């Protein structure tokens, strides 16, 4: 699934919005695994550091939780 991003606005915020929309519409239901940093960077064509920023923001906002060795899941 490819998503076009507006390169005139912060890309990481746009990706956060896409992930939050997917959580809201049930694409990623509560308890389900969300894509890894590598998967996000590949899907959106961004650097891994940008994808890490997205995941850190989602975790800070309480949208996802990380389980060491298992992955990141919708909170």
C-alpha positions as CSV (number, residue, x, y, z in Angstrom):
1,X,0.0,0.0,0.0
2,X,1.6,3.2,-1.1
3,X,0.7,6.6,0.3
4,X,1.6,9.9,-1.4
5,X,3.1,12.4,1.0
6,X,3.1,16.2,0.7
7,X,6.8,17.0,0.9
8,X,6.0,20.6,1.9
9,X,4.8,19.5,5.4
10,X,6.7,17.4,8.0
11,X,6.6,13.9,6.6
12,X,6.7,12.2,10.0
13,X,3.5,14.0,11.1
14,X,1.8,12.9,7.9
15,X,2.8,9.3,8.5
16,X,1.5,9.6,12.1
17,X,-1.8,10.8,10.7
18,X,-1.9,7.8,8.3
19,X,-1.2,5.3,11.1
20,X,-3.8,6.9,13.4
21,X,-6.4,6.8,10.6
22,X,-5.6,3.1,10.2
23,X,-6.1,2.5,13.9
24,X,-9.4,4.5,13.8
25,X,-10.8,2.7,10.8
26,X,-9.9,-0.7,12.1
27,X,-7.1,-1.5,9.6
28,X,-5.0,-2.0,12.8
29,X,-7.4,-3.1,15.5
30,X,-6.6,-2.9,19.2
31,X,-4.0,-5.5,20.1
32,X,-2.8,-6.0,16.5
33,X,0.8,-5.6,15.5
34,X,1.7,-2.4,13.6
35,X,4.4,-2.3,10.9
36,X,8.0,-2.2,12.1
37,X,10.3,0.7,11.6
38,X,11.8,-1.1,8.6
39,X,8.4,-1.8,7.1
40,X,7.3,1.8,7.6
41,X,10.4,3.2,6.0
42,X,9.9,0.9,3.0
43,X,6.2,1.6,2.6
44,X,6.6,5.4,2.8
45,X,10.0,5.7,1.3
46,X,11.5,7.5,4.2
47,X,14.6,7.1,6.3
48,X,14.6,4.7,9.3
49,X,15.1,7.6,11.6
50,X,11.9,9.2,10.3
51,X,10.0,6.0,10.9
52,X,11.5,5.8,14.4
53,X,10.3,9.3,15.1
54,X,6.8,8.2,14.1
55,X,6.8,5.2,16.4
56,X,8.2,7.2,19.3
57,X,5.4,9.8,18.9
58,X,2.7,7.2,18.7
59,X,4.1,5.5,21.8
60,X,4.3,8.9,23.7
61,X,0.7,9.6,22.7
62,X,-0.4,6.2,24.1
63,X,-1.5,4.9,20.7
64,X,0.9,1.9,20.6
65,X,2.9,-0.2,23.0
66,X,6.1,-2.0,22.5
67,X,6.8,-5.6,23.7
68,X,10.5,-6.3,23.6
69,X,11.3,-9.1,21.1
70,X,7.7,-9.2,19.8
71,X,7.0,-5.9,18.2
72,X,4.7,-2.9,18.5
73,X,1.0,-3.2,19.0
74,X,-2.0,-1.0,19.0
75,X,-2.8,0.1,22.6
